[in-house]
Amino acid sequence: MNEKSSFVLPPHSESVRIGLAGSEMGNILNQKNMKNRYGKKLREENRKILEISPASPTLRTIMALEFKKLFRTADRVLEIGCGEGDSAEPVLAYTSANMELLDESPEMVRIAKQRLARYKKRVTFIAEDGLSYLERSKPYDFILSSWTIHNFTWEDKVKLFRMIYRKLRTGGLFIMMDKVYPERDKKKLLDLQLARYRYLSKLGMREIMSHERNDFSSRYRMDEQKTYSVLRRIGFHIRVIDRVERDVIMVAKKEL
Ligand SMILES: C[S@@+](CC[C@H](N)C(=O)[O-])C[C@H]1O[C@@H](n2cnc3c(N)ncnc32)[C@H](O)[C@@H]1O
């Protein structure tokens, strides 16, 4: 569902083994056999991409500190698109929350599992597409997502936002960090980030440039006004917490 143009959902899902042991295996739910826009080359260069993205350390820490202010013991927490665990790590470090960490890529889940080994008692991993999982999940108090939703087409973003709203308890919070372009200087901010990719391998640079340019197309790009007005129409009350260049962190609340 997060693939560009002609992607069609497979008629049935398949279980995948992702090399986790014992009871942890039980935490890995069925995996939809679908293509992920965060392709192999990007996954290989993910660490460097994060390190040369200025929003990465600041907004992640702010996400964790904001979460800490709002979290109550026993709240149910899901992260959609956990990747290697970089966004979950500060949340786990700053709070005592138990988290369900979901990613469509079993490979990312495997890396996150290693990276977050010291928190293993508080983490459950799910290797599945976010939307398919939410369709049958129980309600949550918090749904977090960092640098993932830009991968969805606008059609799928709207489906996902609606589903997140449906799956939050009343008073529940959706905290999103992502590329939400301001109304002015969009292209300048894109170019600023593209220039930093010169430090990647040739292939990595080619793939991330094409990924970023697609993200910037009207099919994918999250502009401030559009993003906030879609979320408000769904029923969320939005608080924008901070911005670094083109990245934003916001808290969207499902009110009574
Ligand atoms: C750029 S990484 C972000 C990872 C992490 N949250 C962070 O902030 O560094 C985006 C992640 O979203 C995952 N992803 C993409 N489409 C997804 C989907 N439909 N459902 C769940 N995860 C998805 C990718 O596999 C990738 O790990």
The ligand as an SDF file (V2000), in Angstrom:
LIG
                    3D

 27 29  0  0  0  0  0  0  0  0999 V2000
   12.9260    6.4240    7.3720 C   0  0  0  0  0  0  0  0  0  0  0  0
   12.4680    4.9840    8.2580 S   0  0  0  0  0  0  0  0  0  0  0  0
   12.0770    5.7360    9.8420 C   0  0  0  0  0  0  0  0  0  0  0  0
   12.4020    4.8340   10.9740 C   0  0  0  0  0  0  0  0  0  0  0  0
   12.3200    5.4320   12.3700 C   0  0  0  0  0  0  0  0  0  0  0  0
   10.9640    5.6440   12.8030 N   0  0  0  0  0  0  0  0  0  0  0  0
   13.0990    6.7170   12.4550 C   0  0  0  0  0  0  0  0  0  0  0  0
   12.5210    7.7520   12.7920 O   0  0  0  0  0  0  0  0  0  0  0  0
   14.3130    6.6790   12.1860 O   0  0  0  0  0  0  0  0  0  0  0  0
   10.8570    4.5970    7.6260 C   0  0  0  0  0  0  0  0  0  0  0  0
   10.3990    3.2180    8.0280 C   0  0  0  0  0  0  0  0  0  0  0  0
    9.0290    3.0610    7.6610 O   0  0  0  0  0  0  0  0  0  0  0  0
    8.8490    1.7060    7.2830 C   0  0  0  0  0  0  0  0  0  0  0  0
    7.6170    1.6370    6.4980 N   0  0  0  0  0  0  0  0  0  0  0  0
    7.4200    2.1020    5.2420 C   0  0  0  0  0  0  0  0  0  0  0  0
    6.1580    1.8340    4.8600 N   0  0  0  0  0  0  0  0  0  0  0  0
    5.5540    1.2100    5.9020 C   0  0  0  0  0  0  0  0  0  0  0  0
    4.2510    0.6890    6.1080 C   0  0  0  0  0  0  0  0  0  0  0  0
    3.3180    0.7550    5.1530 N   0  0  0  0  0  0  0  0  0  0  0  0
    3.9640    0.1170    7.2980 N   0  0  0  0  0  0  0  0  0  0  0  0
    4.9120    0.0390    8.2600 C   0  0  0  0  0  0  0  0  0  0  0  0
    6.1630    0.4880    8.1130 N   0  0  0  0  0  0  0  0  0  0  0  0
    6.4790    1.0790    6.9480 C   0  0  0  0  0  0  0  0  0  0  0  0
   10.1140    1.3740    6.5290 C   0  0  0  0  0  0  0  0  0  0  0  0
   10.3490   -0.0170    6.4750 O   0  0  0  0  0  0  0  0  0  0  0  0
   11.1660    2.1050    7.3410 C   0  0  0  0  0  0  0  0  0  0  0  0
   11.7410    1.2880    8.3140 O   0  0  0  0  0  0  0  0  0  0  0  0
  1  2  1  0
  2  3  1  0
  2 10  1  0
  3  4  1  0
  4  5  1  0
  5  6  1  0
  5  7  1  0
  7  8  2  0
  7  9  1  0
 10 11  1  0
 11 12  1  0
 11 26  1  0
 12 13  1  0
 13 14  1  0
 13 24  1  0
 14 15  1  0
 14 23  1  0
 15 16  2  0
 16 17  1  0
 17 18  1  0
 17 23  2  0
 18 19  1  0
 18 20  2  0
 20 21  1  0
 21 22  2  0
 22 23  1  0
 24 25  1  0
 24 26  1  0
 26 27  1  0
M  CHG  2   2   1   9  -1
M  END
$$$$
